[in-house]
Structure formats: C-alpha cells, structure tokens
C-alpha cells in the first residue's frame, strides 16, 4: 500500500518542502495507521538527508500523510533499531 507524504524541513537557514509516496505494510497500517506512516516517513527523511547531506541545523518542521494527517510529533519520536548481532 502507498501513502502520500509531505515533509517541511529547515536547513541552511531556509525551509524546504519535499513530497512523494512511500510504501507501508497494509496490515500494520490498518492496526496503527499514524505510527506506521510515521516510521515510513522517518525512513524516507533519512534517505533524503543522506542523499542531500543536510547540515547540522537540519530540522523537521512538519510531516503530513495523505494530505491531512499531521504526524510531525510521531516522526520526531521514531528512533532506529540497532541490530545487535554481535557474537559476544
């Protein structure tokens, strides 16, 4: 399933708007639509940051999915899960 995401960001003293679509797992989205959208948006924002290499003043201003659902606070709460597969 795809959702539309709009992200307003601040970097280099200016605001930017990036929009696009992201894939989400349908069953997860039906159970927790906002959290699932927030995780997908967070992953997408990380890809944008790595591609464009925004400076240290990068901030997420606003995140909206499907045109009307504000998930800014949830996206700010998302943290990566560090895979702990060390042999010791």
Order of alpha helices (4+ residues) and beta strands (2+ residues): beta-beta-alpha-alpha-beta-beta-alpha
